[in-house]
Amino acid sequence: MRTAQQEIDERTRLAGNNKFELLLFHLGESPANGQRELFGINVFKVREVLVMPSITALANAHEHLMGVANIRGQIIPVINLPAVVGCEAKNGLSILMVTEFGRSVQAFAVEDVNEIVHLDWEQVIPAESSHAGALITGIARLDGARSDTRLAQVLDVEQILKGVMPVTKDEITKEVVGPELVMPAGTVILVADDSAVARSVIELSLQAMGTPYVMTKTGKEAWEKLQFFAQEAEKEGKTVQDKVAVVLTDLEMPEMDGFTLTRHIKLNPRYKSLPVVIHSSLTGATNENHVKSVGADAYVAKFSPRELAATIRRVMPA
């Protein structure tokens, strides 16, 4: 039997090779076709899966917040995930997925858990490319390129939490993020994040700092953009550092994850001196230590505009 540390080590190796584990589950029947579609969440976000415990309802709570549960002495909010996505759980909600990210813990009630699959991020199609709704970051092709492959919808948990449990954050103002960031002339911050919520927060933060930026939605898109900047710089007799000051990347992204993007940058002599900041909801000591192992210059958890601004200032070239 594998130990907990062995499981952590295995997932860390997967993340370092553009691979990940997806926990698949059902949320009930889709109102569109009556089928029980598969949904998924990165196993790195899941603390544990357990049989539904007793739920204490909260007065005047959001309609999709079932209440709170006492899990090993910790009071955790429980979200009715089928209700959020518009499915009908005719078989009842029997399973609770406890998740941790963004330095917060919450639980999602689901109909049942199916399996854990090992995937390459290249098997995940970005949401915009697949015409998925706002609660989905991508569509995973579970059996690779086969014409009859099963599909699973990868949920945008950040978007879901924003709707069900909005948290009062620092207002994104110049007072919060500090004075205008002085950057080398002609440079930008290159950003990669697949979540619309995250991109919105990042854009507001960078705008408040007076910082020029280029926004991308996957690690692959960011890598291609970085190569374009390098080619343009070479034509002008410059280096890529004259075009890009900092790379700010999420970890979980379709096609190419942030671990792989960071490794590509740091192993290439042309780009390795570029500061890379990981901006992710995947928190916890294991994830943060792995960020260091792939060569990132800094890590900042979502979402804190004040901390994000301070981190960018700290890694900026002198």
Residue pairs with C-beta under 8 A, 6 or more apart in sequence:
2 10
8 286
11 20
11 21
11 43
11 44
12 286
12 290
12 293
14 20
14 21
14 118
15 44
15 251
15 257
15 259
15 290
16 259
16 260
16 263
16 290
16 293
16 294
17 260
18 120
18 121
18 122
18 256
18 257
18 259
18 260
19 118
19 119
19 120
19 121
20 42
20 43
20 44
20 118
20 119
20 121
20 252
20 257
21 42
21 43
21 44
21 116
21 117
21 118
21 119
22 40
22 41
22 42
22 43
22 116
22 117
22 119
22 140
22 152
22 154
23 40
23 41
23 42
23 43
23 46
23 49
23 97
23 113
23 116
24 38
24 39
24 40
24 113
24 114
24 115
24 116
24 117
24 142
24 152
25 38
25 39
25 40
25 41
25 95
25 97
25 110
25 111
25 112
25 113
25 114
26 36
26 37
26 38
26 39
26 110
26 111
26 112
26 114
27 36
27 37
27 39
27 81
27 82
27 85
27 87
27 89
27 110
27 111
28 36
28 82
28 87
28 88
28 89
28 90
28 91
28 111
29 35
29 36
29 87
29 88
29 90
30 36
30 37
30 86
30 87
31 86
31 87
31 88
36 111
37 87
37 153
38 114
38 142
38 150
38 151
38 152
38 153
39 85
39 152
39 153
39 154
39 155
40 140
40 152
40 153
40 154
40 155
41 97
41 99
41 154
41 155
41 157
42 154
42 252
42 282
43 116
44 252
44 282
44 287
45 99
45 100
45 101
45 157
45 281
45 282
46 97
46 98
46 99
47 98
47 99
47 100
47 105
48 98
49 95
49 96
49 97
49 98
49 113
50 71
50 95
50 96
50 98
51 94
51 95
51 96
52 93
52 94
52 95
52 96
52 109
53 69
53 70
53 71
53 96
54 69
54 70
55 66
55 67
55 68
55 69
55 78
56 67
56 68
56 69
56 70
57 66
57 67
58 65
58 67
58 68
61 67
62 164
62 165
63 83
64 79
64 80
64 83
64 84
64 163
64 164
65 77
65 78
65 79
65 80
65 164
65 165
66 78
66 79
66 80
66 109
67 77
67 78
68 75
68 76
68 77
68 78
69 75
69 76
69 78
69 96
69 107
70 76
71 98
71 107
74 105
76 98
76 105
76 106
76 107
77 106
77 107
77 165
78 96
78 106
78 107
78 108
78 109
79 106
79 107
79 108
79 109
79 160
79 161
79 164
79 165
80 93
80 109
81 108
81 109
81 110
81 155
81 160
82 88
82 89
82 93
82 109
82 110
82 111
84 135
84 160
84 163
84 164
85 135
85 155
89 110
89 111
91 111
91 112
92 111
93 109
93 110
93 111
94 111
94 112
95 109
95 110
95 111
95 112
95 113
96 107
96 108
96 109
96 110
97 107
97 108
97 110
97 113
98 105
98 106
98 107
99 105
99 106
99 107
99 108
99 157
100 283
100 284
101 157
101 280
101 281
101 282
101 283
101 302
102 158
102 161
102 281
102 283
102 301
102 302
102 303
103 283
103 301
104 161
106 161
106 165
117 142
119 140
119 142
121 219
121 253
121 254
121 255
121 256
121 257
121 260
122 255
122 256
123 140
123 141
123 142
123 144
124 138
124 139
124 140
124 141
124 154
124 254
124 255
125 138
125 139
125 140
125 141
125 254
126 137
126 138
126 194
126 217
126 218
126 254
126 255
127 133
127 136
127 137
127 138
127 139
127 156
127 194
127 254
128 217
130 136
130 138
130 139
132 138
132 139
132 153
134 156
134 159
134 196
135 155
135 156
135 159
135 160
136 153
136 154
136 155
136 156
137 154
137 155
137 156
137 194
137 195
137 252
137 254
138 154
138 194
138 254
139 151
139 152
139 153
139 154
140 151
140 152
140 153
140 154
141 149
141 150
141 151
142 149
142 150
142 151
142 152
143 149
143 150
154 254
156 195
156 196
156 197
157 281
158 195
158 197
158 198
158 281
158 302
159 195
159 196
159 197
162 197
169 303
169 304
169 305
170 176
170 304
170 305
170 306
172 201
172 204
172 205
172 208
172 305
173 208
174 180
174 208
174 209
176 208
176 305
176 306
176 309
177 205
177 208
177 209
177 305
177 306
177 308
177 309
178 209
178 309
178 310
178 313
180 209
180 210
180 211
181 209
181 210
181 211
181 309
181 312
181 313
181 316
183 189
183 211
183 212
183 245
183 316
184 241
184 242
184 245
184 317
186 242
186 243
187 212
187 241
187 242
187 243
187 244
187 245
188 212
188 213
188 214
188 243
188 244
188 245
189 206
189 211
189 212
189 213
189 214
189 244
189 245
189 246
189 247
189 248
189 312
190 213
190 214
190 216
190 222
190 225
190 226
190 229
190 244
190 246
190 247
190 248
191 199
191 202
191 206
191 213
191 214
191 215
191 216
191 222
191 247
191 248
191 249
192 216
192 217
192 218
192 219
192 221
192 222
192 247
192 248
192 249
192 250
192 253
192 258
192 261
193 199
193 202
193 215
193 217
193 249
193 250
193 253
193 279
194 217
194 218
194 250
194 252
194 253
194 254
195 250
198 250
198 279
198 281
198 302
198 303
199 215
199 217
201 302
201 303
201 305
202 213
202 215
202 248
202 279
202 308
203 213
203 215
204 305
205 305
205 308
205 309
206 213
208 305
208 309
209 309
209 312
211 312
214 225
216 222
216 225
217 253
218 253
218 254
218 255
218 256
219 249
219 253
219 255
219 256
219 257
219 258
219 260
219 261
220 255
220 256
221 255
222 247
222 249
222 256
222 261
223 256
223 261
223 264
226 240
226 244
226 247
226 265
226 271
229 240
229 243
229 244
230 240
230 243
230 270
230 271
232 243
233 239
233 240
233 242
233 243
236 242
240 270
240 271
240 274
241 273
241 274
241 317
244 274
245 275
245 316
245 317
246 274
246 275
246 276
246 277
246 312
246 315
246 316
247 261
247 262
247 265
247 274
247 275
247 276
247 277
248 277
248 279
248 312
249 258
249 261
249 262
249 276
249 277
249 278
249 279
250 258
250 278
250 279
250 280
251 257
251 258
251 259
251 278
251 280
251 282
251 287
251 291
252 258
252 280
252 281
252 282
258 278
258 280
259 290
259 291
259 294
262 276
262 278
262 291
262 294
262 295
262 296
263 294
263 295
264 271
265 271
265 272
265 274
265 276
265 295
266 272
266 276
266 294
266 295
266 296
267 295
272 295
275 297
275 298
275 315
275 316
275 317
276 295
276 296
276 297
276 298
277 296
277 297
277 298
277 299
277 300
277 311
277 312
277 315
278 291
278 296
278 298
278 299
278 300
279 300
279 302
279 308
280 287
280 291
280 299
280 301
280 302
281 301
281 302
283 301
288 299
291 299
292 299
297 315
298 311
298 314
298 315
300 307
300 308
300 311
301 307
